[in-house]
Amino acid sequence: MGNAVIQFTLEAARVNCGYTLAEAAEKFGIHKDTLWNYERDSTNVPRTFMLKTGEIYGIQGKHIFFGIKSEFFRIKETES
C-alpha cells in the first residue's frame, strides 16, 4: 500500500469538517441542491469548485474523489 493516496468523497470531506449541506454550500457560494448533486456525481464540477474544496474542507484536492459516488465505493470494495 506504500504509495496509496487516501481519498474521501465530497460528502465525507464535508461531514468530517462538521458542515451541514447548507453551511458548506454557502461557503462555496452555490445552492445546497447543487452541492448535493456534486456529492453524488462530481465528474463535471467546475474547476473553481475543485480548487475551493481544499480551502474550505482543509483537504488537498488529491485526497478528494471527484467522480460518481457509487463508483468510489465500488473501487474501494475491489481494493479490499
Secondary structure by P-SEA (a helix, b strand, c coil): cccbbbbbcaaaaaaaacccaaaaaaaacccaaaaaaaaaccccccaaaaaaccccccccccccccccaaaaaaaaaaac
